[in-house]
């Protein structure tokens, strides 16, 4: 399997912004549920946002709703996570992921790590107070 390529992490002050990028091979990207997860030390990986690249539908965790936006650029087979108004509690390693197949429903299972088979290497986001 091919892994995803992500970038865009960094260190910012509270209230700042970052944009994460995740590029995928076309045959994986097309009509696929793609998501963003984050994991802080000692905590389980949690879903942050997801997008169905076929329908364009999106999902967000309550903790980031209104601050984060997931989007796509189909010409580049890339999904983005625009993170605004960052808070210290957003500090984590962020991972992009693609569902194991095209039958996975974003709306029904985007929070579940187990349905994602392709992963980025992770990019650290650190928000200072």
Secondary structure, DSSP 8 states (H G I E B T S, - for coil): ----EEE--EEEETT--EEEEEE--HHHHTT-EEEEEEE-TTS--EEEEEEETTT--EEE-TTTTTTEEEEEEGGGTEEEEEE-S--GGG-EEEEEEEESSTT--HHHHTT-GGGEEEE---EEEEEE-
